[in-house]
Amino acid sequence: QVQLVESGGGLVQAGGSLRLSCAASGPTFSNLAMGWWRQAPRKEREFVAAISSTGSSAFYADSVKGRFTISRDNAQNTVTLQMNSLKPEDTADYYCAAGRHRDWGVGISDYRSWGRGTQVTVSS
């Protein structure tokens, strides 16, 4: 089972940037796709971005495309989400998730392990 711990959240003004990190433990990290999800108050958890096990392929939600970048370092067992040009609607708890396979998926059932989340607040 992959254990995941997110960090890097905080308060930022609109237009600013944040870099989220996810530290993973477990022997299977490099064999699994990884993803970032978010959940705003009173809303369902939504997909943000995902990356394949090798890092060769990534996919983004339309709402973040061109502003967010997902990357991974299999040697360090980390996944990062670089968030630029942040908007107030990006405010949410952000969760790192480990996939079930090498290729990424966009459904919540495509992920089997979740971190506890890190809070991101973007002020207008």
Disulfide bonds with the S-S distance in Angstrom:
Cys22-Cys96 2.13
